[in-house]
Amino acid sequence: MLFNLPKITTPIGVRFISGANAACFGRNASPIHFAALLKECRSVNAVRQVHQQLIASGLLSYPASLLAVSFPPLPSEPFVSPKSLGTGVVAAYLACGSTNEALSALEHVTPSPPVWWNLLIRQHIKEGHLDHAIAISCRMLRAGTRPDHFTLPHVLKACGELPSYRCGITFHGVICRNGFESNVFICNALVAMYARCGSLEEASLVFEEITMKGIDDVISWNSIVAAHVKHKNPWTALDMFSRMAMIAHEKATNDRSDIISIVNILPACASLKALPQTREIHGHAIRDGTFPDAFVGNALVDTYAKCGSMKDAVKVFNMMEFKDVVSWNAMVTGYSQSGNFEAAFEMFKNMRKQNIALDVVTWTAVIAGYAQRGCGQEALNIFRQMVFSGSEPNSVTIISLLSACASLGACSHGMETHAYSLKNGLLSLDNHFGGDGDDEDLMVHNALVDMYSKCRIFKAARSIFDSIPRKERNVVTWTVMIGGYAQYGDSNDALMLFSEMTLKPYPVAPNAFTISCALMACAHLSALRMGKQIHAYAVRQHRYEASTYFVANCLIDMYSKCGDVSTARYVFDGMPRRNAISWTSMMTGYGMHGRGNEALEIFDKMQRAGFAPDDISFLVVLYACSHSGMVDRGLAYFDSMSRDYGVAACAEHYACVIDLLARSGRIDKAWSIVKDMPMEPTAVVWVALLSACRVHSNVELAEYALSKLVEMNAENDGSYTLISNIYAKAGRWKDVARIRNLMKNSGIKKRPGCSWVQGKKGTASFFVGDRSHSLSPQIYALLESLIDRIKSMGYVPETDFALHDVDDEEKNNLLVEHSEKLALAYGLLTTSPGTPIRITKNLRVCGDCHTAFTYISKIVDHEIIVRDPSRFHHFKNGSCSCGGYW
């Protein structure tokens, strides 16, 4: 305190007026007595009473000459001025925790010392009231008090932490006006403030001025390096660190500065996965003697782990003399992020054995490890242990847990986690976010959208997505919602959201993952036009070059599934680097278009490029052979899998071989392979056999395959439809009726056949017998004309595919109304001559429609491309690309 006086023996409480102390308020009361009373106050009310008496007595406003006459100081007592009494009141209010009244009192002290303003500003910053701290500094200026070199660093810190660029630049002007441009402490605070406010350019300009004046120190360099790291300029940060290392030793203030320098720069190395630079900095730390420090050791362990060198991380960890929980956490997190989950879990167990206190980072790292590994149940168990141990989960824990629920499809656990987040304040209800896209509350919301989408609860996912204000959504928010629709929901909604994402007033630039999800939606819908637009956007935006695998692989898949395999090959050939998915995607594209020779050519090139075939590669090869009628080559590849490549065949490979044999008419051989399988046949095998029976009208074997599917509870509408079609083709209409009743009683509904086609005015969809389209009269008239023309060329309707027990004339009428024929007629009406007509059907193409399209392709000036769930059919000049293998 300002006063060094003997303490009054009786402390002043809430009830101030007493016989002994009341004498102090007489006409001859001394300012010294008031000063002593203020020091003894223990409550705000007591301070208020003394303050009121001081105001009433006029001691806070007496001029010094008058005070000298009225209250002559005793020789043993110092003179107490009104200014000292005023600051004494301020000190008393502050001691009792009443900052507002302290501020009010300080504004009436003239002149008021900056030290008290500094105390108030610092107290508000400590309490997290940053805007109040800035407001106090403004009131300080209005009161006429000149800030000092302690005031401005505190105010700049508040501006940076808010962050408020406008306030920061205002106080930069105050600094210049008051002549503090050469104060290194204030200039360092300016650099940090501009960096926190997102203005790297101004931070760099201030730093350059500091260095030009020659007043820079290690803290100056640390501030600018940290600014470049924060703004994701790691190479610039490393360059600045190199320059700093050459001159910093001459300006170093203490050992801690060197430690901070090392800890500052290592995140830049981690973000770049720059292992050589990390080792150089490690060597620098050893030479400077900063390596034994626990902060440096922990940062090195973390950086080596993020650079993918757990071997170096382990060496540093073992060399550290002192290991705290942060050291262990860095190792657990490092192993988890590198995919070595066994080592991470072992480290976690060792921590428990050595009684190291587990904190939220430890628990979260283990939960995240299990979630990334797909072990959702284990992640949930660890979370329960965490809660029972008394450790409080944070937002990152919740995000990891929601990821585990999403991987399991465990909606109930996800909803429990959602409720836990709300109950424990980890998720706000007022939709107030940080505004910078990195707010933890927003990250939890994003994780909830992702979890509900992957659990296919789209109403909840979209509700949470819509509750996030448009201006607060970041690229992750949009991507998880678009990706959820594309993978598990309605791809149309995915593309609508993708288009909305870049609209003003709050446009968000898609990243590589967003682009990939949108391309996936285009592939599902065969939306070639939209896919081309997204491709063009990706080409214009160079930011996707670093993520070429993600985008290019999805482009190959999209073009292949939209029927343009030539453009898919163009994208493939233009890739500077390819991974295993690139090769597999191209092979799959050729396979689904019946171009088996090209698929096998890619397979050979993949091996020459150094990629070893795996089980997925062979699955694609067998698929391509099956859809191209390459029976002998397919069987040869199947036999060579384990013999030459050491790849064990699984049920999916056997299903492909069965399909391969059945398409070529060798159903007996297919049945013998099923009986000789080294493992129990799965549902996919029985479905393949059932499909083969449809092609060859083998009723008995089809019934046996269906019975196996029923035993496995794997039957669905597709299986019952197949057996129903087989019965219909065999003329067993009673069995057809029996299957339909069985489906009805079991609650299984047959999916209606639907075909859609892209025209000049968008995409049109048709169901069987559909007459809802505005062009329906023209569509049916054109179909009638086409059928008459191809009948004269030899077309005979295949009434076996009219799966109803009616006469032949009625069957002919039913065949005309099939959805793919309606889609074709619409395409012919709305597509320019010479342009391919692209039709997509949700079910297998009808055999009669296949025959009709073959004839129609002779008389129209279009290539007709039809996609069904199994493959593509390219009809041109009276032939189909499938060659009969479909």
Secondary structure as UniProt FT lines:
FT   HELIX           19..22
FT   HELIX           23..25
FT   TURN            27..28
FT   HELIX           31..40
FT   HELIX           44..57
FT   TURN            58..61
FT   HELIX           64..70
FT   TURN            75..76
FT   HELIX           82..95
FT   TURN            96..97
FT   HELIX           99..106
FT   TURN            107..108
FT   HELIX           114..126
FT   TURN            127..128
FT   HELIX           130..142
FT   TURN            143..144
FT   TURN            149..150
FT   HELIX           151..161
FT   TURN            162..163
FT   HELIX           165..177
FT   TURN            178..179
FT   TURN            181..182
FT   HELIX           184..196
FT   TURN            197..198
FT   HELIX           200..213
FT   HELIX           218..230
FT   TURN            231..232
FT   HELIX           234..251
FT   HELIX           255..272
FT   HELIX           275..288
FT   TURN            291..292
FT   HELIX           294..306
FT   TURN            307..308
FT   HELIX           310..319
FT   HELIX           325..337
FT   TURN            338..339
FT   HELIX           341..353
FT   TURN            354..355
FT   HELIX           360..373
FT   HELIX           376..388
FT   TURN            389..390
FT   HELIX           395..408
FT   HELIX           411..423
FT   TURN            424..425
FT   HELIX           440..454
FT   TURN            455..456
FT   HELIX           458..467
FT   HELIX           470..472
FT   HELIX           475..488
FT   HELIX           491..501
FT   HELIX           512..525
FT   HELIX           528..540
FT   HELIX           542..547
FT   HELIX           548..561
FT   TURN            562..563
FT   HELIX           565..573
FT   HELIX           580..592
FT   TURN            593..594
FT   HELIX           596..608
FT   TURN            609..610
FT   HELIX           615..626
FT   TURN            627..629
FT   HELIX           631..644
FT   HELIX           651..663
FT   TURN            664..665
FT   HELIX           667..675
FT   HELIX           683..696
FT   HELIX           699..711
FT   TURN            712..713
FT   HELIX           717..729
FT   TURN            730..731
FT   HELIX           733..746
FT   STRAND          754..759
FT   TURN            760..761
FT   STRAND          762..767
FT   TURN            768..769
FT   TURN            774..775
FT   HELIX           776..792
FT   TURN            793..794
FT   HELIX           799..801
FT   HELIX           808..816
FT   HELIX           819..830
FT   TURN            833..834
FT   STRAND          837..841
FT   HELIX           847..859
FT   STRAND          864..867
FT   STRAND          872..876
FT   TURN            877..878
FT   STRAND          879..880
FT   TURN            881..884
//
